[in-house]
Amino acid sequence: MRNTWPVLVVLGAIAALWYLAVAPMNIRGALDQAERAGAVVAPETPKARQEVSVWRLMIDNPDHIAAGYSLDRPRLPTPVQVGEELWKSTVGMALRGRAMSKRSLIYHGWVTLQATLWGFLLGTAVGILGAVAIVHWRVMDMSLMPWAIISQTVPIVALAPMIIVVSAQIGIEGRAIPKAIISAYLCYFPVLVGMVKGLRAPTVSQIDLLKTYNASALQGFLKLRVPASLPYLFTSLKVGIAAALVGTIVGELPTGAISGLGARILIGDQFGTPLAIWAALVAAAILAGVLVTLLDLLQKITLKRMGFRQ
């Protein structure tokens, strides 16, 4: 409970701010709906209301504020509306035996998860190998690390279409591999930085002690540097898996994909269904939370078995 209360307090604060933001975000839609129903609103025409601030509209039309919390297509849905849409498109579909239907977020989440895991594995491998090279070869430290840092300044939304086009030109068919590459691009950097820090964590006295035992460079790497790097590695992996998920979703946007959480967000935007967009966003957040939690559990088990103090 000591660890749960701070999380609940933050969630409660977010929910409270969310509910407060619904009224000004949806007041114009509520007034438009009231006008079509024959109610008296001020100003009387939509054009006139566009020239008035939302705060003024709320002050002049207090009776219509509550309607903004129950719009069918709100600009900003309430948490309850998002929860109902999420339940309907996940548990509701599963209860009807349609969990893997293309209208189910479970199906779209599975599609996104597969590309995320492939990208995570690729990015982690590249990051670890790059870190080993940087730590053991000074020329790699002076050349590879600056380029790794520079690579993160390129916006992924600009790079993703380029990766997709190049993949098509070299004969890579389908969308899974380009999405995994985009995912790995965002994932490898935190792993690289964390692993470099971890491999350099042993002190000079610890390294000198191994030398007195006549340990080889490989023995020093396996018995000292790798165990010392594990806490740093797991921390960077938790950042990397979240980044990999973001990369996969971004990679689904410019590909014209019809499956995946990114595709659901894009389709919801094209068809003007905010609830579908928000449900996909919350599903992505839940998926990221589950992945990070699993890595955190693996970290605790691994470090405990190795004798690390938690």
Secondary structure as the mmCIF struct_conf table of DSSP 4:
data_model
#
loop_
_struct_conf.conf_type_id
_struct_conf.id
_struct_conf.beg_label_comp_id
_struct_conf.beg_label_asym_id
_struct_conf.beg_label_seq_id
_struct_conf.end_label_comp_id
_struct_conf.end_label_asym_id
_struct_conf.end_label_seq_id
TURN_TY1_P TURN_TY1_P1 ARG A 2 ASN A 3
HELX_RH_AL_P HELX_RH_AL_P1 THR A 4 ARG A 36
TURN_TY1_P TURN_TY1_P2 ALA A 37 GLY A 38
BEND BEND1 ALA A 42 THR A 45
HELX_RH_AL_P HELX_RH_AL_P2 PRO A 46 GLN A 50
TURN_TY1_P TURN_TY1_P3 GLU A 51 GLU A 51
BEND BEND2 VAL A 52 VAL A 52
HELX_RH_AL_P HELX_RH_AL_P3 VAL A 54 ASP A 60
HELX_RH_3T_P HELX_RH_3T_P1 PRO A 62 HIS A 64
TURN_TY1_P TURN_TY1_P4 ILE A 65 ILE A 65
HELX_RH_3T_P HELX_RH_3T_P2 ALA A 66 TYR A 69
BEND BEND3 SER A 70 SER A 70
BEND BEND4 ASP A 72 ARG A 73
BEND BEND5 ARG A 75 LEU A 76
HELX_RH_AL_P HELX_RH_AL_P4 PRO A 79 SER A 89
TURN_TY1_P TURN_TY1_P5 THR A 90 THR A 90
HELX_RH_AL_P HELX_RH_AL_P5 VAL A 91 LEU A 95
TURN_TY1_P TURN_TY1_P6 ARG A 96 GLY A 97
TURN_TY1_P TURN_TY1_P7 ALA A 99 MET A 100
BEND BEND6 SER A 101 SER A 101
TURN_TY1_P TURN_TY1_P8 LYS A 102 ARG A 103
HELX_RH_AL_P HELX_RH_AL_P6 LEU A 105 HIS A 136
HELX_RH_AL_P HELX_RH_AL_P7 ARG A 138 SER A 151
TURN_TY1_P TURN_TY1_P9 GLN A 152 THR A 153
BEND BEND7 VAL A 154 VAL A 154
HELX_RH_AL_P HELX_RH_AL_P8 ILE A 156 GLN A 169
TURN_TY1_P TURN_TY1_P10 ILE A 170 GLY A 171
BEND BEND8 GLY A 174 ARG A 175
HELX_RH_AL_P HELX_RH_AL_P9 ALA A 176 LEU A 199
TURN_TY1_P TURN_TY1_P11 ARG A 200 ARG A 200
BEND BEND9 PRO A 202 PRO A 202
HELX_RH_AL_P HELX_RH_AL_P10 VAL A 204 THR A 212
TURN_TY1_P TURN_TY1_P12 TYR A 213 ASN A 214
HELX_RH_AL_P HELX_RH_AL_P11 ALA A 217 GLY A 220
HELX_RH_PI_P HELX_RH_PI_P1 PHE A 221 ARG A 225
HELX_RH_AL_P HELX_RH_AL_P12 VAL A 226 GLU A 252
TURN_TY1_P TURN_TY1_P13 LEU A 253 GLY A 256
BEND BEND10 ILE A 258 GLY A 260
HELX_RH_AL_P HELX_RH_AL_P13 LEU A 261 GLN A 270
TURN_TY1_P TURN_TY1_P14 PHE A 271 GLY A 272
HELX_RH_AL_P HELX_RH_AL_P14 PRO A 274 ARG A 305
TURN_TY1_P TURN_TY1_P15 MET A 306 GLY A 307
#
